């Protein structure tokens, strides 16, 4: 059995990012939503059977969730490489 395809959607808690996450999930991909809005992001990730990581990707100096984001990105890359 092959690893699921994973999509990392930045800004996925609302707007165009959310629309992309919904479409990708509907197409069978495992969605990881990265956004600053933890409440909405986590709720949408749960609804889409995906995962959520709080991240401010527009601020390179933000270290609040850097290690969690790096762990999630490593997992995403590993799953994609195993395909």
C-alpha positions in Angstrom: 0.0 0.0 0.0 1.5 3.4 -1.0 1.7 6.4 1.3 -1.1 8.9 1.0 -0.4 12.0 -1.0 0.0 15.0 1.3 -0.7 18.6 0.6 0.6 21.4 2.9 -1.8 24.4 2.5 -0.5 27.6 3.9 -3.2 30.1 4.9 -5.6 27.2 4.8 -7.9 28.4 7.7 -9.9 30.8 5.4 -10.4 32.2 2.0 -8.6 30.8 -1.1 -6.4 28.6 1.1 -9.4 26.9 2.7 -11.0 26.4 -0.7 -7.8 24.7 -1.9 -7.7 22.5 1.2 -11.3 21.5 0.7 -10.7 20.6 -2.9 -7.5 18.7 -2.2 -9.2 16.7 0.5 -12.1 16.0 -1.8 -9.6 14.7 -4.3 -8.3 12.2 -1.7 -5.2 14.0 -0.4 -4.2 14.2 3.2 -4.3 17.9 4.0 -2.0 19.7 6.5 -3.3 23.3 7.1 -0.7 25.8 8.3 -2.1 29.1 9.5 -1.9 31.7 12.3 -5.6 31.2 13.2 -5.4 28.1 15.4 -9.2 27.9 16.2 -10.4 28.0 12.6 -7.4 26.0 11.2 -7.8 23.2 13.7 -11.6 23.0 13.1 -11.2 22.8 9.3 -8.4 20.3 9.6 -10.6 18.1 11.8 -13.5 18.4 9.4 -11.3 17.5 6.5 -9.7 14.6 8.4 -6.4 16.4 8.1 -3.9 18.0 10.4 -3.2 21.5 11.6 0.0 23.4 12.6 -0.1 27.0 13.8 2.5 28.9 11.9 3.3 32.5 10.9 5.1 31.8 7.6 5.2 35.5 6.8 7.5 36.2 9.8 10.8 34.5 9.4 11.8 35.4 13.0 8.7 33.9 14.6 10.0 31.0 16.6 6.9 30.3 18.6 6.0 27.1 16.6 9.1 26.6 14.5 10.0 23.1 15.9 6.4 21.8 15.5 6.3 23.2 11.9 9.7 21.6 11.1 8.5 18.3 12.4 5.3 18.4 10.3 7.2 19.5 7.2 9.7 16.6 7.7 6.8 14.2 7.9 5.2 15.6 4.8 8.5 15.4 2.9 9.1 11.9 4.1 5.6 10.7 3.0 6.1 12.3 -0.4 9.5 10.7 -0.9 8.1 7.3 0.0 5.6 7.5 -2.8 
